[in-house]
């Protein structure tokens, strides 16, 4: 009796790094078609394994993406649909609806992508009562402040990577917030800004796996952000939390995912935990960035990227994830990542200390993200960070200190105004 699975054709919207290869590993013989924007093509891996590649301009309307999918389906019927990124999710949902292929609904995609719509849906479901409104000018922010008072948080409605986020403590901060917010909307689908009350408390992110509407929390990550614009400079897994707080967070995330009608997939949710409530900041229909899935894989045995690939071809995953979480291992119990964030503006001419960082006890990965020839422009968002160090340890504190010590070994030489100077790579943070 053959163990080879039946033929399957997976339609992938956008790219996905090595995820198409992982999907082919999960389903031997898998045929794949990719529909994407031009800028994705150079980043596609294993292009020789793709049956067909359709490239559409960024401004092509949704109907054109749906028409391309119909063509593919007519010549080679599609069995499964996926999108491994945050780009073109509304097009993916429209294709799924048109071809009757399981994926997230257009309503779910819209609520997740648009932070103001998310607030409306959660309020209607009784999950959150946070007041949030879109603004275009200072007058709009002043009207919100009259209702809620200060401080406020201002960020792009469809923002990513912490770009354009700032805190408003009073009227004097409004113009600065509007200018900074505009820096985060340049490559997004909407130029609108969202303003809501600033929520005090500890920040965490939550990695979950959903299947048939059931939501399993894989782990809670401690987030560490810099002071001014809340760019994340470090993460620690597992977050050191009392069991009662873990359950509060897990319950809030499950309720939120249910309200947004998320039925399947790996999600990454950011929350702020106060004494009296768990506030959902935002969620994403994808795994976390910042190497967080890799950190969890090192200590839990759950590879969230593989989970995404397996779900893309229709495999059930929850039982395997539960079993992995229940197993005890002799390996490290905690892992952390810390980012080098030189407070400098100019062209990088040299980065040193990488080998010294790699040699430290517990350090498992060092990556320079901004190499010589690139510019530093301050910490404007997640994509502006200079390097990272990942480390493991027996406790969260030990793992974090090892990652920080690795970053202390790194040094960036930056040329500005004709002068070159070395800069400390260790970032300051809010907690």
SULHU-V247021 format. One record per backbone hydrogen bond with DSSP energy under -0.5 kcal/mol. NH is the residue of the N-H (numbers start at 1). CO is the residue of the C=O. E is the energy in kcal/mol with one decimal. If there is no record, write none. Layout:
NH,CO,E + NH,CO,E
This chain:
10,31,-3.2 + 11,9,-0.5 + 11,80,-2.7 + 12,10,-0.6 + 12,33,-3.4 + 13,11,-0.5 + 13,82,-2.6 + 14,12,-0.6 + 14,35,-3.1 + 19,16,-3.1 + 22,18,-2.1 + 23,19,-2.6 + 24,20,-2.1 + 25,21,-2.0 + 26,22,-2.1 + 27,23,-1.5 + 30,27,-1.7 + 31,8,-2.8 + 33,10,-2.1 + 34,52,-2.2 + 35,12,-2.3 + 36,54,-2.2 + 40,37,-1.3 + 41,37,-0.7 + 41,38,-0.9 + 42,38,-0.5 + 43,40,-1.4 + 44,40,-0.6 + 44,41,-1.5 + 45,17,-0.6 + 49,46,-2.1 + 50,47,-1.5 + 51,32,-2.5 + 52,32,-0.9 + 54,34,-2.9 + 56,36,-2.6 + 56,54,-0.5 + 60,57,-2.1 + 64,61,-0.9 + 65,61,-1.4 + 66,62,-2.4 + 67,63,-2.4 + 68,64,-2.2 + 69,65,-2.0 + 70,66,-2.3 + 71,67,-2.1 + 72,68,-2.2 + 73,69,-2.7 + 74,70,-2.1 + 75,71,-1.8 + 76,72,-2.5 + 79,9,-2.3 + 80,9,-1.9 + 81,102,-0.5 + 82,11,-2.2 + 89,86,-0.5 + 92,88,-1.8 + 93,89,-2.5 + 94,90,-1.8 + 95,91,-2.2 + 96,92,-2.5 + 97,93,-2.2 + 98,94,-2.2 + 99,95,-2.7 + 100,96,-0.7 + 101,96,-2.2 + 109,105,-2.5 + 110,106,-2.4 + 111,107,-2.1 + 112,108,-2.1 + 113,109,-2.4 + 114,110,-2.3 + 115,113,-0.7 + 115,157,-2.0 + 118,114,-2.4 + 119,115,-2.0 + 120,116,-1.9 + 121,117,-2.6 + 122,118,-2.7 + 123,119,-2.3 + 124,120,-2.2 + 125,121,-1.6 + 126,123,-1.2 + 127,122,-2.7 + 128,122,-1.0 + 133,195,-2.1 + 135,193,-2.7 + 141,137,-1.3 + 142,138,-2.5 + 143,139,-1.9 + 144,140,-1.6 + 145,141,-2.5 + 146,142,-1.8 + 147,143,-1.0 + 147,144,-0.8 + 148,144,-2.5 + 149,145,-2.4 + 151,168,-0.7 + 152,168,-2.6 + 153,196,-3.0 + 154,166,-2.8 + 155,194,-2.3 + 156,163,-0.6 + 157,192,-2.3 + 159,156,-1.5 + 163,160,-1.9 + 164,380,-0.6 + 165,162,-1.0 + 166,154,-2.3 + 167,228,-0.6 + 168,152,-3.0 + 169,167,-0.6 + 173,170,-2.1 + 174,171,-1.4 + 177,173,-2.2 + 178,174,-2.4 + 179,175,-2.4 + 180,176,-2.6 + 181,177,-2.9 + 182,178,-1.8 + 183,179,-0.8 + 183,180,-0.8 + 184,180,-0.5 + 184,181,-1.4 + 185,182,-1.1 + 188,185,-1.4 + 193,135,-1.6 + 194,155,-3.9 + 195,133,-2.7 + 196,153,-1.9 + 197,131,-0.7 + 198,151,-2.1 + 200,198,-0.6 + 202,273,-1.9 + 204,271,-2.5 + 205,221,-2.4 + 206,269,-3.0 + 207,219,-2.3 + 208,206,-0.5 + 208,267,-2.2 + 209,216,-2.6 + 210,265,-2.7 + 211,214,-2.2 + 213,263,-2.7 + 214,211,-1.9 + 216,209,-2.8 + 216,214,-0.5 + 217,215,-0.5 + 218,207,-2.7 + 218,216,-0.6 + 219,207,-1.4 + 221,205,-3.3 + 222,236,-2.6 + 223,203,-1.8 + 224,234,-2.3 + 226,231,-2.6 + 230,226,-0.8 + 233,224,-2.8 + 234,224,-1.6 + 235,337,-2.0 + 236,222,-1.8 + 237,335,-3.0 + 239,220,-2.7 + 241,239,-1.1 + 246,242,-2.1 + 247,243,-2.1 + 248,244,-2.1 + 249,245,-2.6 + 250,246,-2.6 + 251,247,-2.5 + 252,248,-2.2 + 253,249,-2.3 + 254,250,-2.5 + 255,251,-2.5 + 256,252,-2.0 + 257,253,-2.6 + 258,254,-2.2 + 259,255,-2.3 + 260,256,-2.1 + 261,258,-1.2 + 262,257,-2.6 + 263,261,-0.6 + 265,210,-1.6 + 267,208,-2.2 + 268,284,-1.7 + 269,206,-2.3 + 270,282,-2.9 + 271,204,-2.9 + 272,279,-2.5 + 273,202,-3.0 + 274,272,-0.6 + 274,277,-2.8 + 279,272,-3.1 + 279,277,-0.5 + 280,278,-0.5 + 281,270,-3.1 + 281,279,-0.5 + 282,270,-1.2 + 284,268,-1.3 + 286,284,-1.2 + 292,289,-2.0 + 295,291,-2.1 + 296,292,-2.4 + 297,293,-2.3 + 298,294,-1.7 + 299,295,-1.0 + 299,296,-0.5 + 300,296,-2.7 + 301,296,-0.6 + 301,297,-1.0 + 302,296,-0.5 + 303,301,-0.7 + 304,302,-0.9 + 307,303,-1.9 + 308,304,-1.9 + 309,305,-2.0 + 310,306,-2.7 + 311,307,-2.5 + 312,308,-1.8 + 313,309,-0.9 + 313,310,-0.6 + 314,311,-1.8 + 315,310,-2.3 + 321,317,-2.4 + 322,318,-2.7 + 323,319,-2.2 + 324,320,-2.2 + 325,321,-2.3 + 326,322,-1.7 + 327,323,-1.0 + 327,324,-0.5 + 333,393,-1.0 + 334,393,-1.7 + 335,237,-2.9 + 336,391,-2.6 + 337,235,-2.3 + 338,389,-2.2 + 339,233,-2.8 + 340,387,-3.0 + 341,339,-0.6 + 341,425,-2.1 + 344,342,-1.8 + 346,376,-2.5 + 347,415,-1.9 + 348,374,-3.3 + 349,413,-3.2 + 350,413,-1.3 + 352,411,-2.4 + 357,353,-2.2 + 358,354,-2.2 + 359,355,-1.5 + 360,357,-1.4 + 363,360,-1.4 + 364,390,-2.4 + 365,390,-1.4 + 367,388,-2.4 + 369,367,-0.6 + 369,386,-2.0 + 370,386,-2.1 + 371,369,-0.6 + 373,348,-3.0 + 374,371,-2.4 + 376,346,-3.0 + 377,378,-0.7 + 378,344,-1.4 + 380,378,-1.6 + 382,161,-3.0 + 384,381,-1.9 + 385,382,-1.2 + 386,340,-2.8 + 387,340,-1.0 + 388,367,-2.3 + 389,338,-2.2 + 390,365,-2.9 + 391,336,-2.5 + 392,362,-2.3 + 393,334,-2.2 + 399,395,-2.4 + 400,396,-2.5 + 401,397,-2.4 + 402,398,-2.1 + 403,399,-2.0 + 404,400,-2.5 + 405,401,-2.4 + 406,402,-1.8 + 407,403,-1.8 + 408,404,-2.1 + 409,405,-0.8 + 409,406,-0.8 + 410,407,-1.5 + 411,352,-2.0 + 412,423,-1.5 + 413,350,-3.0 + 414,412,-0.6 + 414,421,-2.8 + 415,347,-3.3 + 416,414,-0.6 + 416,419,-3.3 + 419,416,-1.9 + 421,414,-2.1 + 423,412,-2.4 + 425,410,-0.7 + 427,339,-0.7 + 430,225,-4.4
